[in-house]
């Protein structure tokens, strides 16, 4: 889930667009919710399916979706490099 949250934050936190000014707030809130709900949900799924294969699938999917968001963001490649 972390990959999706980071990608959304990068993609949406453009201060030049007023509607995205709150993207950092949303990013923090989503990250906090994921940190609170993710581990217990993964534990329950791991107990039910006798392994962590199933709980890791949504995490891998979220990272892949985040990578797509970053790749499709035209402003990401134009960002100044440190």
mmCIF file of the N, C-alpha and C atoms, coordinates in Angstrom:
data_MODEL
# 
_entry.id   MODEL 
# 
loop_
_atom_site.group_PDB 
_atom_site.id 
_atom_site.type_symbol 
_atom_site.label_atom_id 
_atom_site.label_alt_id 
_atom_site.label_comp_id 
_atom_site.label_asym_id 
_atom_site.label_entity_id 
_atom_site.label_seq_id 
_atom_site.pdbx_PDB_ins_code 
_atom_site.Cartn_x 
_atom_site.Cartn_y 
_atom_site.Cartn_z 
_atom_site.occupancy 
_atom_site.B_iso_or_equiv 
_atom_site.pdbx_formal_charge 
_atom_site.auth_seq_id 
_atom_site.auth_comp_id 
_atom_site.auth_asym_id 
_atom_site.auth_atom_id 
_atom_site.pdbx_PDB_model_num 
ATOM 1   N N  . UNK A 1 1  ? 0.809  -1.186  0.000   1.00 0.00 ? 1  UNK A N  1 
ATOM 2   C CA . UNK A 1 1  ? 0.000  0.000   0.000   1.00 0.00 ? 1  UNK A CA 1 
ATOM 3   C C  . UNK A 1 1  ? 0.863  1.266   0.000   1.00 0.00 ? 1  UNK A C  1 
ATOM 4   N N  . UNK A 1 2  ? 2.038  1.111   0.541   1.00 0.00 ? 2  UNK A N  1 
ATOM 5   C CA . UNK A 1 2  ? 2.908  2.274   0.631   1.00 0.00 ? 2  UNK A CA 1 
ATOM 6   C C  . UNK A 1 2  ? 3.248  2.833   -0.743  1.00 0.00 ? 2  UNK A C  1 
ATOM 7   N N  . UNK A 1 3  ? 3.476  1.956   -1.723  1.00 0.00 ? 3  UNK A N  1 
ATOM 8   C CA . UNK A 1 3  ? 3.808  2.431   -3.063  1.00 0.00 ? 3  UNK A CA 1 
ATOM 9   C C  . UNK A 1 3  ? 2.701  3.272   -3.663  1.00 0.00 ? 3  UNK A C  1 
ATOM 10  N N  . UNK A 1 4  ? 1.481  2.849   -3.466  1.00 0.00 ? 4  UNK A N  1 
ATOM 11  C CA . UNK A 1 4  ? 0.332  3.599   -3.981  1.00 0.00 ? 4  UNK A CA 1 
ATOM 12  C C  . UNK A 1 4  ? 0.223  4.951   -3.297  1.00 0.00 ? 4  UNK A C  1 
ATOM 13  N N  . UNK A 1 5  ? 0.418  4.979   -1.999  1.00 0.00 ? 5  UNK A N  1 
ATOM 14  C CA . UNK A 1 5  ? 0.311  6.237   -1.251  1.00 0.00 ? 5  UNK A CA 1 
ATOM 15  C C  . UNK A 1 5  ? 1.390  7.213   -1.695  1.00 0.00 ? 5  UNK A C  1 
ATOM 16  N N  . UNK A 1 6  ? 2.601  6.737   -1.824  1.00 0.00 ? 6  UNK A N  1 
ATOM 17  C CA . UNK A 1 6  ? 3.706  7.607   -2.242  1.00 0.00 ? 6  UNK A CA 1 
ATOM 18  C C  . UNK A 1 6  ? 3.479  8.107   -3.666  1.00 0.00 ? 6  UNK A C  1 
ATOM 19  N N  . UNK A 1 7  ? 3.060  7.220   -4.562  1.00 0.00 ? 7  UNK A N  1 
ATOM 20  C CA . UNK A 1 7  ? 2.815  7.619   -5.950  1.00 0.00 ? 7  UNK A CA 1 
ATOM 21  C C  . UNK A 1 7  ? 1.705  8.650   -6.040  1.00 0.00 ? 7  UNK A C  1 
ATOM 22  N N  . UNK A 1 8  ? 0.635  8.452   -5.273  1.00 0.00 ? 8  UNK A N  1 
ATOM 23  C CA . UNK A 1 8  ? -0.460 9.425   -5.285  1.00 0.00 ? 8  UNK A CA 1 
ATOM 24  C C  . UNK A 1 8  ? 0.015  10.769  -4.750  1.00 0.00 ? 8  UNK A C  1 
ATOM 25  N N  . UNK A 1 9  ? 0.831  10.729  -3.713  1.00 0.00 ? 9  UNK A N  1 
ATOM 26  C CA . UNK A 1 9  ? 1.346  11.977  -3.163  1.00 0.00 ? 9  UNK A CA 1 
ATOM 27  C C  . UNK A 1 9  ? 2.214  12.729  -4.141  1.00 0.00 ? 9  UNK A C  1 
ATOM 28  N N  . UNK A 1 10 ? 3.061  12.009  -4.852  1.00 0.00 ? 10 UNK A N  1 
ATOM 29  C CA . UNK A 1 10 ? 3.925  12.638  -5.845  1.00 0.00 ? 10 UNK A CA 1 
ATOM 30  C C  . UNK A 1 10 ? 3.097  13.179  -7.003  1.00 0.00 ? 10 UNK A C  1 
ATOM 31  N N  . UNK A 1 11 ? 2.139  12.385  -7.447  1.00 0.00 ? 11 UNK A N  1 
ATOM 32  C CA . UNK A 1 11 ? 1.348  12.768  -8.613  1.00 0.00 ? 11 UNK A CA 1 
ATOM 33  C C  . UNK A 1 11 ? 0.411  13.933  -8.324  1.00 0.00 ? 11 UNK A C  1 
ATOM 34  N N  . UNK A 1 12 ? -0.114 14.016  -7.114  1.00 0.00 ? 12 UNK A N  1 
ATOM 35  C CA . UNK A 1 12 ? -1.147 15.004  -6.827  1.00 0.00 ? 12 UNK A CA 1 
ATOM 36  C C  . UNK A 1 12 ? -0.671 16.243  -6.083  1.00 0.00 ? 12 UNK A C  1 
ATOM 37  N N  . UNK A 1 13 ? 0.529  16.248  -5.575  1.00 0.00 ? 13 UNK A N  1 
ATOM 38  C CA . UNK A 1 13 ? 0.943  17.367  -4.733  1.00 0.00 ? 13 UNK A CA 1 
ATOM 39  C C  . UNK A 1 13 ? 1.596  18.490  -5.530  1.00 0.00 ? 13 UNK A C  1 
ATOM 40  N N  . UNK A 1 14 ? 0.993  18.858  -6.604  1.00 0.00 ? 14 UNK A N  1 
ATOM 41  C CA . UNK A 1 14 ? 1.475  19.962  -7.418  1.00 0.00 ? 14 UNK A CA 1 
ATOM 42  C C  . UNK A 1 14 ? 0.875  21.253  -6.880  1.00 0.00 ? 14 UNK A C  1 
ATOM 43  N N  . UNK A 1 15 ? 1.708  22.101  -6.309  1.00 0.00 ? 15 UNK A N  1 
ATOM 44  C CA . UNK A 1 15 ? 1.203  23.322  -5.672  1.00 0.00 ? 15 UNK A CA 1 
ATOM 45  C C  . UNK A 1 15 ? 0.709  24.350  -6.690  1.00 0.00 ? 15 UNK A C  1 
ATOM 46  N N  . UNK A 1 16 ? 1.002  24.140  -7.971  1.00 0.00 ? 16 UNK A N  1 
ATOM 47  C CA . UNK A 1 16 ? 0.522  25.079  -8.982  1.00 0.00 ? 16 UNK A CA 1 
ATOM 48  C C  . UNK A 1 16 ? -0.959 24.898  -9.273  1.00 0.00 ? 16 UNK A C  1 
ATOM 49  N N  . UNK A 1 17 ? -1.512 23.763  -8.880  1.00 0.00 ? 17 UNK A N  1 
ATOM 50  C CA . UNK A 1 17 ? -2.929 23.475  -9.111  1.00 0.00 ? 17 UNK A CA 1 
ATOM 51  C C  . UNK A 1 17 ? -3.635 23.550  -7.763  1.00 0.00 ? 17 UNK A C  1 
ATOM 52  N N  . UNK A 1 18 ? -4.494 24.578  -7.555  1.00 0.00 ? 18 UNK A N  1 
ATOM 53  C CA . UNK A 1 18 ? -5.081 24.794  -6.228  1.00 0.00 ? 18 UNK A CA 1 
ATOM 54  C C  . UNK A 1 18 ? -5.861 23.608  -5.678  1.00 0.00 ? 18 UNK A C  1 
ATOM 55  N N  . UNK A 1 19 ? -6.498 22.823  -6.524  1.00 0.00 ? 19 UNK A N  1 
ATOM 56  C CA . UNK A 1 19 ? -7.308 21.715  -6.016  1.00 0.00 ? 19 UNK A CA 1 
ATOM 57  C C  . UNK A 1 19 ? -6.440 20.636  -5.378  1.00 0.00 ? 19 UNK A C  1 
ATOM 58  N N  . UNK A 1 20 ? -5.147 20.586  -5.719  1.00 0.00 ? 20 UNK A N  1 
ATOM 59  C CA . UNK A 1 20 ? -4.272 19.559  -5.186  1.00 0.00 ? 20 UNK A CA 1 
ATOM 60  C C  . UNK A 1 20 ? -3.468 20.027  -3.977  1.00 0.00 ? 20 UNK A C  1 
ATOM 61  N N  . UNK A 1 21 ? -3.780 21.184  -3.429  1.00 0.00 ? 21 UNK A N  1 
ATOM 62  C CA . UNK A 1 21 ? -3.043 21.686  -2.270  1.00 0.00 ? 21 UNK A CA 1 
ATOM 63  C C  . UNK A 1 21 ? -3.157 20.751  -1.075  1.00 0.00 ? 21 UNK A C  1 
ATOM 64  N N  . UNK A 1 22 ? -4.251 20.033  -0.956  1.00 0.00 ? 22 UNK A N  1 
ATOM 65  C CA . UNK A 1 22 ? -4.485 19.156  0.193   1.00 0.00 ? 22 UNK A CA 1 
ATOM 66  C C  . UNK A 1 22 ? -3.987 17.737  -0.049  1.00 0.00 ? 22 UNK A C  1 
ATOM 67  N N  . UNK A 1 23 ? -3.255 17.495  -1.132  1.00 0.00 ? 23 UNK A N  1 
ATOM 68  C CA . UNK A 1 23 ? -2.809 16.138  -1.449  1.00 0.00 ? 23 UNK A CA 1 
ATOM 69  C C  . UNK A 1 23 ? -1.929 15.556  -0.346  1.00 0.00 ? 23 UNK A C  1 
ATOM 70  N N  . UNK A 1 24 ? -1.096 16.374  0.246   1.00 0.00 ? 24 UNK A N  1 
ATOM 71  C CA . UNK A 1 24 ? -0.255 15.897  1.340   1.00 0.00 ? 24 UNK A CA 1 
ATOM 72  C C  . UNK A 1 24 ? -1.068 15.459  2.543   1.00 0.00 ? 24 UNK A C  1 
ATOM 73  N N  . UNK A 1 25 ? -2.156 16.182  2.819   1.00 0.00 ? 25 UNK A N  1 
ATOM 74  C CA . UNK A 1 25 ? -3.042 15.790  3.916   1.00 0.00 ? 25 UNK A CA 1 
ATOM 75  C C  . UNK A 1 25 ? -3.688 14.440  3.635   1.00 0.00 ? 25 UNK A C  1 
ATOM 76  N N  . UNK A 1 26 ? -4.169 14.268  2.407   1.00 0.00 ? 26 UNK A N  1 
ATOM 77  C CA . UNK A 1 26 ? -4.777 12.990  2.026   1.00 0.00 ? 26 UNK A CA 1 
ATOM 78  C C  . UNK A 1 26 ? -3.746 11.870  2.070   1.00 0.00 ? 26 UNK A C  1 
ATOM 79  N N  . UNK A 1 27 ? -2.553 12.170  1.639   1.00 0.00 ? 27 UNK A N  1 
ATOM 80  C CA . UNK A 1 27 ? -1.495 11.161  1.640   1.00 0.00 ? 27 UNK A CA 1 
ATOM 81  C C  . UNK A 1 27 ? -1.218 10.698  3.071   1.00 0.00 ? 27 UNK A C  1 
ATOM 82  N N  . UNK A 1 28 ? -1.094 11.635  3.984   1.00 0.00 ? 28 UNK A N  1 
ATOM 83  C CA . UNK A 1 28 ? -0.847 11.276  5.377   1.00 0.00 ? 28 UNK A CA 1 
ATOM 84  C C  . UNK A 1 28 ? -1.983 10.481  5.991   1.00 0.00 ? 28 UNK A C  1 
ATOM 85  N N  . UNK A 1 29 ? -3.213 10.890  5.692   1.00 0.00 ? 29 UNK A N  1 
ATOM 86  C CA . UNK A 1 29 ? -4.371 10.184  6.236   1.00 0.00 ? 29 UNK A CA 1 
ATOM 87  C C  . UNK A 1 29 ? -4.446 8.759   5.697   1.00 0.00 ? 29 UNK A C  1 
ATOM 88  N N  . UNK A 1 30 ? -4.254 8.596   4.408   1.00 0.00 ? 30 UNK A N  1 
ATOM 89  C CA . UNK A 1 30 ? -4.304 7.250   3.804   1.00 0.00 ? 30 UNK A CA 1 
ATOM 90  C C  . UNK A 1 30 ? -3.168 6.374   4.319   1.00 0.00 ? 30 UNK A C  1 
ATOM 91  N N  . UNK A 1 31 ? -2.008 6.958   4.486   1.00 0.00 ? 31 UNK A N  1 
ATOM 92  C CA . UNK A 1 31 ? -0.878 6.198   5.004   1.00 0.00 ? 31 UNK A CA 1 
ATOM 93  C C  . UNK A 1 31 ? -1.166 5.727   6.429   1.00 0.00 ? 31 UNK A C  1 
ATOM 94  N N  . UNK A 1 32 ? -1.721 6.619   7.257   1.00 0.00 ? 32 UNK A N  1 
ATOM 95  C CA . UNK A 1 32 ? -2.049 6.253   8.630   1.00 0.00 ? 32 UNK A CA 1 
ATOM 96  C C  . UNK A 1 32 ? -3.093 5.156   8.701   1.00 0.00 ? 32 UNK A C  1 
ATOM 97  N N  . UNK A 1 33 ? -4.119 5.257   7.867   1.00 0.00 ? 33 UNK A N  1 
ATOM 98  C CA . UNK A 1 33 ? -5.157 4.222   7.840   1.00 0.00 ? 33 UNK A CA 1 
ATOM 99  C C  . UNK A 1 33 ? -4.552 2.887   7.415   1.00 0.00 ? 33 UNK A C  1 
ATOM 100 N N  . UNK A 1 34 ? -3.712 2.921   6.393   1.00 0.00 ? 34 UNK A N  1 
ATOM 101 C CA . UNK A 1 34 ? -3.068 1.689   5.941   1.00 0.00 ? 34 UNK A CA 1 
ATOM 102 C C  . UNK A 1 34 ? -2.171 1.074   6.999   1.00 0.00 ? 34 UNK A C  1 
ATOM 103 N N  . UNK A 1 35 ? -1.483 1.911   7.766   1.00 0.00 ? 35 UNK A N  1 
ATOM 104 C CA . UNK A 1 35 ? -0.609 1.401   8.821   1.00 0.00 ? 35 UNK A CA 1 
ATOM 105 C C  . UNK A 1 35 ? -1.402 0.789   9.972   1.00 0.00 ? 35 UNK A C  1 
ATOM 106 N N  . UNK A 1 36 ? -2.605 1.309   10.210  1.00 0.00 ? 36 UNK A N  1 
ATOM 107 C CA . UNK A 1 36 ? -3.450 0.767   11.284  1.00 0.00 ? 36 UNK A CA 1 
ATOM 108 C C  . UNK A 1 36 ? -4.199 -0.489  10.864  1.00 0.00 ? 36 UNK A C  1 
ATOM 109 N N  . UNK A 1 37 ? -4.678 -0.536  9.644   1.00 0.00 ? 37 UNK A N  1 
ATOM 110 C CA . UNK A 1 37 ? -5.528 -1.648  9.207   1.00 0.00 ? 37 UNK A CA 1 
ATOM 111 C C  . UNK A 1 37 ? -4.766 -2.756  8.485   1.00 0.00 ? 37 UNK A C  1 
ATOM 112 N N  . UNK A 1 38 ? -3.666 -2.421  7.844   1.00 0.00 ? 38 UNK A N  1 
ATOM 113 C CA . UNK A 1 38 ? -2.942 -3.404  7.034   1.00 0.00 ? 38 UNK A CA 1 
ATOM 114 C C  . UNK A 1 38 ? -2.383 -4.587  7.803   1.00 0.00 ? 38 UNK A C  1 
ATOM 115 N N  . UNK A 1 39 ? -1.595 -4.369  8.852   1.00 0.00 ? 39 UNK A N  1 
ATOM 116 C CA . UNK A 1 39 ? -1.021 -5.515  9.558   1.00 0.00 ? 39 UNK A CA 1 
ATOM 117 C C  . UNK A 1 39 ? -2.062 -6.460  10.182  1.00 0.00 ? 39 UNK A C  1 
ATOM 118 N N  . UNK A 1 40 ? -3.095 -5.954  10.858  1.00 0.00 ? 40 UNK A N  1 
ATOM 119 C CA . UNK A 1 40 ? -4.093 -6.903  11.380  1.00 0.00 ? 40 UNK A CA 1 
ATOM 120 C C  . UNK A 1 40 ? -4.813 -7.675  10.272  1.00 0.00 ? 40 UNK A C  1 
ATOM 121 N N  . UNK A 1 41 ? -5.136 -6.996  9.176   1.00 0.00 ? 41 UNK A N  1 
ATOM 122 C CA . UNK A 1 41 ? -5.803 -7.672  8.064   1.00 0.00 ? 41 UNK A CA 1 
ATOM 123 C C  . UNK A 1 41 ? -4.883 -8.732  7.454   1.00 0.00 ? 41 UNK A C  1 
ATOM 124 N N  . UNK A 1 42 ? -3.611 -8.416  7.296   1.00 0.00 ? 42 UNK A N  1 
ATOM 125 C CA . UNK A 1 42 ? -2.661 -9.389  6.761   1.00 0.00 ? 42 UNK A CA 1 
ATOM 126 C C  . UNK A 1 42 ? -2.507 -10.575 7.703   1.00 0.00 ? 42 UNK A C  1 
ATOM 127 N N  . UNK A 1 43 ? -2.506 -10.308 8.990   1.00 0.00 ? 43 UNK A N  1 
ATOM 128 C CA . UNK A 1 43 ? -2.408 -11.405 9.963   1.00 0.00 ? 43 UNK A CA 1 
ATOM 129 C C  . UNK A 1 43 ? -3.594 -12.344 9.905   1.00 0.00 ? 43 UNK A C  1 
ATOM 130 N N  . UNK A 1 44 ? -4.794 -11.779 9.804   1.00 0.00 ? 44 UNK A N  1 
ATOM 131 C CA . UNK A 1 44 ? -6.001 -12.602 9.706   1.00 0.00 ? 44 UNK A CA 1 
ATOM 132 C C  . UNK A 1 44 ? -5.966 -13.438 8.427   1.00 0.00 ? 44 UNK A C  1 
ATOM 133 N N  . UNK A 1 45 ? -5.619 -12.819 7.309   1.00 0.00 ? 45 UNK A N  1 
ATOM 134 C CA . UNK A 1 45 ? -5.541 -13.561 6.046   1.00 0.00 ? 45 UNK A CA 1 
ATOM 135 C C  . UNK A 1 45 ? -4.459 -14.645 6.105   1.00 0.00 ? 45 UNK A C  1 
ATOM 136 N N  . UNK A 1 46 ? -3.337 -14.340 6.738   1.00 0.00 ? 46 UNK A N  1 
ATOM 137 C CA . UNK A 1 46 ? -2.264 -15.328 6.854   1.00 0.00 ? 46 UNK A CA 1 
ATOM 138 C C  . UNK A 1 46 ? -2.708 -16.512 7.710   1.00 0.00 ? 46 UNK A C  1 
ATOM 139 N N  . UNK A 1 47 ? -3.442 -16.244 8.781   1.00 0.00 ? 47 UNK A N  1 
ATOM 140 C CA . UNK A 1 47 ? -3.949 -17.332 9.618   1.00 0.00 ? 47 UNK A CA 1 
ATOM 141 C C  . UNK A 1 47 ? -4.962 -18.182 8.868   1.00 0.00 ? 47 UNK A C  1 
ATOM 142 N N  . UNK A 1 48 ? -5.838 -17.536 8.119   1.00 0.00 ? 48 UNK A N  1 
ATOM 143 C CA . UNK A 1 48 ? -6.879 -18.275 7.397   1.00 0.00 ? 48 UNK A CA 1 
ATOM 144 C C  . UNK A 1 48 ? -6.315 -19.118 6.260   1.00 0.00 ? 48 UNK A C  1 
ATOM 145 N N  . UNK A 1 49 ? -5.250 -18.630 5.614   1.00 0.00 ? 49 UNK A N  1 
ATOM 146 C CA . UNK A 1 49 ? -4.708 -19.313 4.437   1.00 0.00 ? 49 UNK A CA 1 
ATOM 147 C C  . UNK A 1 49 ? -3.348 -19.950 4.708   1.00 0.00 ? 49 UNK A C  1 
ATOM 148 N N  . UNK A 1 50 ? -2.923 -19.992 5.972   1.00 0.00 ? 50 UNK A N  1 
ATOM 149 C CA . UNK A 1 50 ? -1.695 -20.675 6.397   1.00 0.00 ? 50 UNK A CA 1 
ATOM 150 C C  . UNK A 1 50 ? -0.458 -20.198 5.643   1.00 0.00 ? 50 UNK A C  1 
ATOM 151 N N  . UNK A 1 51 ? -0.323 -18.910 5.508   1.00 0.00 ? 51 UNK A N  1 
ATOM 152 C CA . UNK A 1 51 ? 0.856  -18.346 4.861   1.00 0.00 ? 51 UNK A CA 1 
ATOM 153 C C  . UNK A 1 51 ? 0.616  -16.894 4.457   1.00 0.00 ? 51 UNK A C  1 
ATOM 154 N N  . UNK A 1 52 ? 1.673  -16.250 4.048   1.00 0.00 ? 52 UNK A N  1 
ATOM 155 C CA . UNK A 1 52 ? 1.578  -14.838 3.691   1.00 0.00 ? 52 UNK A CA 1 
ATOM 156 C C  . UNK A 1 52 ? 1.462  -14.604 2.191   1.00 0.00 ? 52 UNK A C  1 
ATOM 157 N N  . UNK A 1 53 ? 1.210  -15.640 1.418   1.00 0.00 ? 53 UNK A N  1 
ATOM 158 C CA . UNK A 1 53 ? 1.061  -15.474 -0.030  1.00 0.00 ? 53 UNK A CA 1 
ATOM 159 C C  . UNK A 1 53 ? -0.102 -14.569 -0.387  1.00 0.00 ? 53 UNK A C  1 
ATOM 160 N N  . UNK A 1 54 ? -1.275 -14.838 0.176   1.00 0.00 ? 54 UNK A N  1 
ATOM 161 C CA . UNK A 1 54 ? -2.454 -14.022 -0.128  1.00 0.00 ? 54 UNK A CA 1 
ATOM 162 C C  . UNK A 1 54 ? -2.336 -12.597 0.401   1.00 0.00 ? 54 UNK A C  1 
ATOM 163 N N  . UNK A 1 55 ? -1.869 -12.384 1.643   1.00 0.00 ? 55 UNK A N  1 
ATOM 164 C CA . UNK A 1 55 ? -1.740 -10.991 2.103   1.00 0.00 ? 55 UNK A CA 1 
ATOM 165 C C  . UNK A 1 55 ? -0.732 -10.158 1.305   1.00 0.00 ? 55 UNK A C  1 
ATOM 166 N N  . UNK A 1 56 ? 0.241  -10.801 0.705   1.00 0.00 ? 56 UNK A N  1 
ATOM 167 C CA . UNK A 1 56 ? 1.232  -10.044 -0.061  1.00 0.00 ? 56 UNK A CA 1 
ATOM 168 C C  . UNK A 1 56 ? 0.726  -9.636  -1.442  1.00 0.00 ? 56 UNK A C  1 
ATOM 169 N N  . UNK A 1 57 ? -0.293 -10.300 -1.955  1.00 0.00 ? 57 UNK A N  1 
ATOM 170 C CA . UNK A 1 57 ? -0.815 -9.940  -3.276  1.00 0.00 ? 57 UNK A CA 1 
ATOM 171 C C  . UNK A 1 57 ? -1.374 -8.517  -3.330  1.00 0.00 ? 57 UNK A C  1 
ATOM 172 N N  . UNK A 1 58 ? -2.230 -8.084  -2.376  1.00 0.00 ? 58 UNK A N  1 
ATOM 173 C CA . UNK A 1 58 ? -2.701 -6.686  -2.442  1.00 0.00 ? 58 UNK A CA 1 
ATOM 174 C C  . UNK A 1 58 ? -1.566 -5.676  -2.296  1.00 0.00 ? 58 UNK A C  1 
ATOM 175 N N  . UNK A 1 59 ? -0.562 -6.003  -1.474  1.00 0.00 ? 59 UNK A N  1 
ATOM 176 C CA . UNK A 1 59 ? 0.577  -5.094  -1.325  1.00 0.00 ? 59 UNK A CA 1 
ATOM 177 C C  . UNK A 1 59 ? 1.344  -4.971  -2.636  1.00 0.00 ? 59 UNK A C  1 
ATOM 178 N N  . UNK A 1 60 ? 1.565  -6.095  -3.304  1.00 0.00 ? 60 UNK A N  1 
ATOM 179 C CA . UNK A 1 60 ? 2.267  -6.066  -4.589  1.00 0.00 ? 60 UNK A CA 1 
ATOM 180 C C  . UNK A 1 60 ? 1.453  -5.327  -5.642  1.00 0.00 ? 60 UNK A C  1 
ATOM 181 N N  . UNK A 1 61 ? 0.154  -5.530  -5.633  1.00 0.00 ? 61 UNK A N  1 
ATOM 182 C CA . UNK A 1 61 ? -0.718 -4.826  -6.577  1.00 0.00 ? 61 UNK A CA 1 
ATOM 183 C C  . UNK A 1 61 ? -0.680 -3.315  -6.335  1.00 0.00 ? 61 UNK A C  1 
ATOM 184 N N  . UNK A 1 62 ? -0.697 -2.905  -5.077  1.00 0.00 ? 62 UNK A N  1 
ATOM 185 C CA . UNK A 1 62 ? -0.641 -1.478  -4.761  1.00 0.00 ? 62 UNK A CA 1 
ATOM 186 C C  . UNK A 1 62 ? 0.671  -0.858  -5.235  1.00 0.00 ? 62 UNK A C  1 
ATOM 187 N N  . UNK A 1 63 ? 1.769  -1.578  -5.088  1.00 0.00 ? 63 UNK A N  1 
ATOM 188 C CA . UNK A 1 63 ? 3.063  -1.066  -5.556  1.00 0.00 ? 63 UNK A CA 1 
ATOM 189 C C  . UNK A 1 63 ? 3.065  -0.943  -7.077  1.00 0.00 ? 63 UNK A C  1 
ATOM 190 N N  . UNK A 1 64 ? 2.491  -1.927  -7.745  1.00 0.00 ? 64 UNK A N  1 
ATOM 191 C CA . UNK A 1 64 ? 2.437  -1.884  -9.214  1.00 0.00 ? 64 UNK A CA 1 
ATOM 192 C C  . UNK A 1 64 ? 1.572  -0.724  -9.697  1.00 0.00 ? 64 UNK A C  1 
ATOM 193 N N  . UNK A 1 65 ? 0.433  -0.495  -9.045  1.00 0.00 ? 65 UNK A N  1 
ATOM 194 C CA . UNK A 1 65 ? -0.434 0.626   -9.417  1.00 0.00 ? 65 UNK A CA 1 
ATOM 195 C C  . UNK A 1 65 ? 0.292  1.950   -9.159  1.00 0.00 ? 65 UNK A C  1 
ATOM 196 N N  . UNK A 1 66 ? 1.007  2.029   -8.061  1.00 0.00 ? 66 UNK A N  1 
ATOM 197 C CA . UNK A 1 66 ? 1.776  3.234   -7.768  1.00 0.00 ? 66 UNK A CA 1 
ATOM 198 C C  . UNK A 1 66 ? 2.845  3.506   -8.814  1.00 0.00 ? 66 UNK A C  1 
ATOM 199 N N  . UNK A 1 67 ? 3.505  2.449   -9.269  1.00 0.00 ? 67 UNK A N  1 
ATOM 200 C CA . UNK A 1 67 ? 4.513  2.609   -10.321 1.00 0.00 ? 67 UNK A CA 1 
ATOM 201 C C  . UNK A 1 67 ? 3.888  3.107   -11.615 1.00 0.00 ? 67 UNK A C  1 
ATOM 202 N N  . UNK A 1 68 ? 2.694  2.628   -11.926 1.00 0.00 ? 68 UNK A N  1 
ATOM 203 C CA . UNK A 1 68 ? 1.992  3.101   -13.128 1.00 0.00 ? 68 UNK A CA 1 
ATOM 204 C C  . UNK A 1 68 ? 1.644  4.577   -12.993 1.00 0.00 ? 68 UNK A C  1 
ATOM 205 N N  . UNK A 1 69 ? 1.150  4.979   -11.803 1.00 0.00 ? 69 UNK A N  1 
ATOM 206 C CA . UNK A 1 69 ? 0.833  6.397   -11.588 1.00 0.00 ? 69 UNK A CA 1 
ATOM 207 C C  . UNK A 1 69 ? 2.059  7.277   -11.786 1.00 0.00 ? 69 UNK A C  1 
ATOM 208 N N  . UNK A 1 70 ? 3.178  6.844   -11.263 1.00 0.00 ? 70 UNK A N  1 
ATOM 209 C CA . UNK A 1 70 ? 4.409  7.628   -11.404 1.00 0.00 ? 70 UNK A CA 1 
ATOM 210 C C  . UNK A 1 70 ? 4.836  7.680   -12.874 1.00 0.00 ? 70 UNK A C  1 
ATOM 211 N N  . UNK A 1 71 ? 4.757  6.552   -13.549 1.00 0.00 ? 71 UNK A N  1 
ATOM 212 C CA . UNK A 1 71 ? 5.179  6.503   -14.951 1.00 0.00 ? 71 UNK A CA 1 
ATOM 213 C C  . UNK A 1 71 ? 4.296  7.369   -15.847 1.00 0.00 ? 71 UNK A C  1 
ATOM 214 N N  . UNK A 1 72 ? 3.021  7.475   -15.519 1.00 0.00 ? 72 UNK A N  1 
ATOM 215 C CA . UNK A 1 72 ? 2.092  8.239   -16.352 1.00 0.00 ? 72 UNK A CA 1 
ATOM 216 C C  . UNK A 1 72 ? 2.029  9.724   -16.002 1.00 0.00 ? 72 UNK A C  1 
ATOM 217 N N  . UNK A 1 73 ? 2.654  10.116  -14.910 1.00 0.00 ? 73 UNK A N  1 
ATOM 218 C CA . UNK A 1 73 ? 2.613  11.521  -14.493 1.00 0.00 ? 73 UNK A CA 1 
ATOM 219 C C  . UNK A 1 73 ? 3.610  12.334  -15.317 1.00 0.00 ? 73 UNK A C  1 
ATOM 220 N N  . UNK A 1 74 ? 3.112  13.242  -16.180 1.00 0.00 ? 74 UNK A N  1 
ATOM 221 C CA . UNK A 1 74 ? 4.037  14.000  -17.024 1.00 0.00 ? 74 UNK A CA 1 
ATOM 222 C C  . UNK A 1 74 ? 4.913  14.962  -16.214 1.00 0.00 ? 74 UNK A C  1 
ATOM 223 N N  . UNK A 1 75 ? 4.451  15.418  -15.085 1.00 0.00 ? 75 UNK A N  1 
ATOM 224 C CA . UNK A 1 75 ? 5.227  16.340  -14.275 1.00 0.00 ? 75 UNK A CA 1 
ATOM 225 C C  . UNK A 1 75 ? 6.357  15.666  -13.520 1.00 0.00 ? 75 UNK A C  1 
ATOM 226 N N  . UNK A 1 76 ? 6.291  14.370  -13.359 1.00 0.00 ? 76 UNK A N  1 
ATOM 227 C CA . UNK A 1 76 ? 7.332  13.676  -12.596 1.00 0.00 ? 76 UNK A CA 1 
ATOM 228 C C  . UNK A 1 76 ? 8.665  13.716  -13.319 1.00 0.00 ? 76 UNK A C  1 
ATOM 229 N N  . UNK A 1 77 ? 8.645  13.542  -14.634 1.00 0.00 ? 77 UNK A N  1 
ATOM 230 C CA . UNK A 1 77 ? 9.908  13.560  -15.372 1.00 0.00 ? 77 UNK A CA 1 
ATOM 231 C C  . UNK A 1 77 ? 10.462 14.973  -15.511 1.00 0.00 ? 77 UNK A C  1 
ATOM 232 N N  . UNK A 1 78 ? 9.606  15.977  -15.356 1.00 0.00 ? 78 UNK A N  1 
ATOM 233 C CA . UNK A 1 78 ? 10.048 17.371  -15.449 1.00 0.00 ? 78 UNK A CA 1 
ATOM 234 C C  . UNK A 1 78 ? 10.486 17.940  -14.099 1.00 0.00 ? 78 UNK A C  1 
ATOM 235 N N  . UNK A 1 79 ? 10.341 17.159  -13.049 1.00 0.00 ? 79 UNK A N  1 
ATOM 236 C CA . UNK A 1 79 ? 10.684 17.648  -11.711 1.00 0.00 ? 79 UNK A CA 1 
ATOM 237 C C  . UNK A 1 79 ? 12.179 17.904  -11.608 1.00 0.00 ? 79 UNK A C  1 
ATOM 238 N N  . UNK A 1 80 ? 12.572 18.950  -10.868 1.00 0.00 ? 80 UNK A N  1 
ATOM 239 C CA . UNK A 1 80 ? 14.006 19.221  -10.710 1.00 0.00 ? 80 UNK A CA 1 
ATOM 240 C C  . UNK A 1 80 ? 14.679 18.095  -9.935  1.00 0.00 ? 80 UNK A C  1 
ATOM 241 N N  . UNK A 1 81 ? 15.856 17.706  -10.371 1.00 0.00 ? 81 UNK A N  1 
ATOM 242 C CA . UNK A 1 81 ? 16.599 16.633  -9.716  1.00 0.00 ? 81 UNK A CA 1 
ATOM 243 C C  . UNK A 1 81 ? 17.484 17.226  -8.633  1.00 0.00 ? 81 UNK A C  1 
ATOM 244 N N  . UNK A 1 82 ? 17.563 16.540  -7.472  1.00 0.00 ? 82 UNK A N  1 
ATOM 245 C CA . UNK A 1 82 ? 18.412 17.072  -6.370  1.00 0.00 ? 82 UNK A CA 1 
ATOM 246 C C  . UNK A 1 82 ? 19.874 16.967  -6.681  1.00 0.00 ? 82 UNK A C  1 
# 
